[in-house]
Amino acid sequence: MTESNFYSHCQQKFNHASAFLNLPDGHTYSYADLHHQSGRIAHHLTELGVHKGDRVIVQVEKSPQNLFWYFACLRAGFIYIPLNTDYLEHEVEYFIGNAAPSFALCDPARRAIFDKHANCNVGTLDNNGNYLHDNASTGHFGHADYEIQNSEDTDFKDEACDAADIAVILYTSGTTGNPKGAMISHGNLVANAATLSSAWGWQTDDVLLHALPIFHIHGLFVATHLVVFNGSQMNFMTKFDPQLVVDWLPKSSIYMGVPTNYVRLLAHDGLNGDACNNMRLFTSGSAPLLTQTFEDFEQRTGHTIVERYGMTETGMNTSNPLLGKRKPGTVGPALAGVETKICDDLVQQVAVGQAGTLYVKGANVFKGYWQMPDKTAEEFTDDGFFKTGDIASLDEDGYISIIGRDKDMIISGGLNVYPKEIESILDKISGVTESAVIGVPHADFGEAVVAVIVCDDIKAKNGPLSEKQIIAEMKTTIAGFKVPKQIHFVDALPRNTMGKVQKNILRETYRS
């Protein structure tokens, strides 16, 4: 591998004259546009005094210009730090204090927050791609967008980067304690893109339908990287919209979504086999895909969704196969170049079918947590495996199933209870749309198993569901200590931006 800078590596493969982004309004950006605009931005930041290894924090809405800024940072060797656009001031303050950026880019509406907390140059980027820059050293504030767009400095020479050089810092959700900044290297990005490109049979003429956020690995690394890595193109949506997805499916060949997206697509009358006739691949990740959703989608479209598994610290680790059986409820075998093992508390591998903590190792695994050497050391074994914190099991065919997070595991009466196992049973009950199982404090058991359920009484075979009815049915299908002590009915489960159920909110809500 001659180039470790991720962008430089990709540039060897794309044709500058080819289309890169297609927008709903008919506008198209080419790879030449990507190269020229990212080069101009890299020049601009360099002139502001940003150097290789400096951090650039970005909290803006999804747009083509957002991507140009991202690739500009990669080209110049800056460390790109994307922030969820839903983060509030106290969260942004923490990220700024932890990362100590040399430049910050935000939406105009968040300008005051960054002016207050960021001791660096600050720029704003609105939804139309208009850029304003405030030079903290001179106090000058003006339309730097004109300067960037009309700059002749388009032939920016990419910074030479080693595989170990940090490309991106992604902050974990921080449901327990402060968020941790996962340091992702250029080598990590190249390794994961190459592995997934091969695993999913990516072709230059593939067209990705992109409807994911780009502050997260799913939309930024998995989706965007595979397009640029192969010099292909994407139909680019600034946000998920079922109607627009259905309209663009005939013009696309690959779609990546989170389970919630698939549920909403199934509720759209326009989703059918004809709409998906040109599609080659559907993938799902970021949260568990319900077996019912998998089966409903196959019945409606004739396509089976490829569920895969990854995390912020590692990129993608496993995937159901492109060619071969795709098992609902599993995330497939380990990807090429990724080692996995499932271990007990003594880090001894468990037998097939038994639950344990999943460990992974490979060129995809991150360097560690930013400014947290002790935490980094704690999460790696002596032989280099990373403890994912996910509870998993392995079947006889080598397919992995994710049972839940170790922090979600419930210890009731001294016995381990894995929420995913119970949720899988609850979700099969007629009338149950989805469920979340949590542990709450209990005087006798230590923790009591509690289920929070979304129902559709119209689909229930025996009329509206009740707590008594569900508990009675559970007692016939699962060990008594796993049966929920209480059932709560809600209209919807709380979810974060990527569609993951926020069990910390449920635990706080129902703890008493």
Secondary structure in CASP SS format (residue, H / E / C, confidence):
PFRMAT SS
TARGET T0000
AUTHOR 0000-0000-0000
METHOD secondary structure of the structure
MODEL  1
M C 1.00
T C 1.00
E C 1.00
S C 1.00
N C 1.00
F H 1.00
Y H 1.00
S H 1.00
H H 1.00
C H 1.00
Q H 1.00
Q C 1.00
K C 1.00
F C 1.00
N C 1.00
H C 1.00
A C 1.00
S C 1.00
A E 1.00
F E 1.00
L E 1.00
N E 1.00
L C 1.00
P C 1.00
D C 1.00
G C 1.00
H C 1.00
T E 1.00
Y E 1.00
S E 1.00
Y H 1.00
A H 1.00
D H 1.00
L H 1.00
H H 1.00
H H 1.00
Q H 1.00
S H 1.00
G H 1.00
R H 1.00
I H 1.00
A H 1.00
H H 1.00
H H 1.00
L H 1.00
T H 1.00
E H 1.00
L C 1.00
G C 1.00
V C 1.00
H C 1.00
K C 1.00
G C 1.00
D C 1.00
R E 1.00
V E 1.00
I E 1.00
V E 1.00
Q E 1.00
V C 1.00
E C 1.00
K C 1.00
S C 1.00
P H 1.00
Q H 1.00
N H 1.00
L H 1.00
F H 1.00
W H 1.00
Y H 1.00
F H 1.00
A H 1.00
C H 1.00
L H 1.00
R H 1.00
A H 1.00
G C 1.00
F C 1.00
I E 1.00
Y E 1.00
I E 1.00
P E 1.00
L C 1.00
N C 1.00
T C 1.00
D C 1.00
Y C 1.00
L C 1.00
E H 1.00
H H 1.00
E H 1.00
V H 1.00
E H 1.00
Y H 1.00
F H 1.00
I H 1.00
G H 1.00
N H 1.00
A H 1.00
A C 1.00
P C 1.00
S C 1.00
F E 1.00
A E 1.00
L E 1.00
C E 1.00
D C 1.00
P H 1.00
A H 1.00
R H 1.00
R H 1.00
A H 1.00
I H 1.00
F H 1.00
D H 1.00
K H 1.00
H H 1.00
A C 1.00
N C 1.00
C C 1.00
N E 1.00
V E 1.00
G E 1.00
T E 1.00
L E 1.00
D C 1.00
N C 1.00
N C 1.00
G C 1.00
N C 1.00
Y E 1.00
L E 1.00
H E 1.00
D E 1.00
N C 1.00
A C 1.00
S C 1.00
T C 1.00
G C 1.00
H C 1.00
F E 1.00
G E 1.00
H C 1.00
A H 1.00
D H 1.00
Y H 1.00
E H 1.00
I H 1.00
Q H 1.00
N C 1.00
S C 1.00
E C 1.00
D C 1.00
T C 1.00
D C 1.00
F C 1.00
K C 1.00
D C 1.00
E C 1.00
A C 1.00
C C 1.00
D C 1.00
A C 1.00
A C 1.00
D C 1.00
I E 1.00
A E 1.00
V E 1.00
I E 1.00
L E 1.00
Y E 1.00
T C 1.00
S C 1.00
G C 1.00
T C 1.00
T C 1.00
G C 1.00
N C 1.00
P C 1.00
K C 1.00
G E 1.00
A E 1.00
M E 1.00
I E 1.00
S E 1.00
H H 1.00
G H 1.00
N H 1.00
L H 1.00
V H 1.00
A H 1.00
N H 1.00
A H 1.00
A H 1.00
T H 1.00
L H 1.00
S H 1.00
S H 1.00
A H 1.00
W C 1.00
G C 1.00
W C 1.00
Q C 1.00
T C 1.00
D C 1.00
D C 1.00
V E 1.00
L E 1.00
L E 1.00
H E 1.00
A C 1.00
L C 1.00
P C 1.00
I C 1.00
F C 1.00
H C 1.00
I H 1.00
H H 1.00
G H 1.00
L H 1.00
F H 1.00
V H 1.00
A H 1.00
T H 1.00
H H 1.00
L H 1.00
V H 1.00
V H 1.00
F H 1.00
N H 1.00
G C 1.00
S C 1.00
Q E 1.00
M E 1.00
N E 1.00
F E 1.00
M C 1.00
T C 1.00
K C 1.00
F C 1.00
D C 1.00
P H 1.00
Q H 1.00
L H 1.00
V H 1.00
V H 1.00
D H 1.00
W H 1.00
L H 1.00
P H 1.00
K H 1.00
S C 1.00
S C 1.00
I E 1.00
Y E 1.00
M E 1.00
G E 1.00
V C 1.00
P H 1.00
T H 1.00
N H 1.00
Y H 1.00
V H 1.00
R H 1.00
L H 1.00
L H 1.00
A C 1.00
H C 1.00
D C 1.00
G C 1.00
L C 1.00
N C 1.00
G C 1.00
D C 1.00
A C 1.00
C C 1.00
N C 1.00
N C 1.00
M C 1.00
R C 1.00
L E 1.00
F E 1.00
T E 1.00
S E 1.00
G C 1.00
S C 1.00
A C 1.00
P C 1.00
L C 1.00
L C 1.00
T H 1.00
Q H 1.00
T H 1.00
F H 1.00
E H 1.00
D H 1.00
F H 1.00
E H 1.00
Q H 1.00
R H 1.00
T H 1.00
G C 1.00
H C 1.00
T C 1.00
I C 1.00
V E 1.00
E E 1.00
R E 1.00
Y E 1.00
G E 1.00
M E 1.00
T C 1.00
E C 1.00
T C 1.00
G E 1.00
M E 1.00
N E 1.00
T E 1.00
S E 1.00
N C 1.00
P C 1.00
L C 1.00
L C 1.00
G C 1.00
K C 1.00
R C 1.00
K C 1.00
P C 1.00
G C 1.00
T C 1.00
V C 1.00
G C 1.00
P C 1.00
A E 1.00
L C 1.00
A C 1.00
G C 1.00
V E 1.00
E E 1.00
T E 1.00
K E 1.00
I E 1.00
C E 1.00
D C 1.00
D C 1.00
L C 1.00
V C 1.00
Q C 1.00
Q E 1.00
V C 1.00
A C 1.00
V C 1.00
G C 1.00
Q C 1.00
A C 1.00
G E 1.00
T E 1.00
L E 1.00
Y E 1.00
V E 1.00
K E 1.00
G E 1.00
A C 1.00
N C 1.00
V C 1.00
F C 1.00
K C 1.00
G E 1.00
Y E 1.00
W C 1.00
Q C 1.00
M C 1.00
P H 1.00
D H 1.00
K H 1.00
T H 1.00
A H 1.00
E H 1.00
E H 1.00
F E 1.00
T C 1.00
D C 1.00
D C 1.00
G C 1.00
F C 1.00
F E 1.00
K E 1.00
T E 1.00
G E 1.00
D E 1.00
I E 1.00
A E 1.00
S E 1.00
L E 1.00
D C 1.00
E C 1.00
D C 1.00
G C 1.00
Y C 1.00
I E 1.00
S E 1.00
I E 1.00
I E 1.00
G E 1.00
R E 1.00
D H 1.00
K H 1.00
D H 1.00
M C 1.00
I E 1.00
I E 1.00
S E 1.00
G C 1.00
G C 1.00
L E 1.00
N E 1.00
V E 1.00
Y C 1.00
P H 1.00
K H 1.00
E H 1.00
I H 1.00
E H 1.00
S H 1.00
I H 1.00
L H 1.00
D C 1.00
K C 1.00
I C 1.00
S C 1.00
G C 1.00
V E 1.00
T E 1.00
E E 1.00
S E 1.00
A E 1.00
V E 1.00
I E 1.00
G E 1.00
V E 1.00
P E 1.00
H E 1.00
A C 1.00
D C 1.00
F C 1.00
G E 1.00
E E 1.00
A E 1.00
V E 1.00
V E 1.00
A E 1.00
V E 1.00
I E 1.00
V E 1.00
C E 1.00
D C 1.00
D H 1.00
I H 1.00
K H 1.00
A C 1.00
K C 1.00
N C 1.00
G C 1.00
P C 1.00
L C 1.00
S C 1.00
E H 1.00
K H 1.00
Q H 1.00
I H 1.00
I H 1.00
A H 1.00
E H 1.00
M H 1.00
K C 1.00
T C 1.00
T C 1.00
I C 1.00
A C 1.00
G H 1.00
F H 1.00
K H 1.00
V C 1.00
P C 1.00
K C 1.00
Q E 1.00
I E 1.00
H E 1.00
F E 1.00
V E 1.00
D C 1.00
A C 1.00
L C 1.00
P C 1.00
R E 1.00
N C 1.00
T C 1.00
M C 1.00
G C 1.00
K C 1.00
V E 1.00
Q C 1.00
K H 1.00
N H 1.00
I H 1.00
L H 1.00
R H 1.00
E H 1.00
T H 1.00
Y H 1.00
R C 1.00
S C 1.00
END
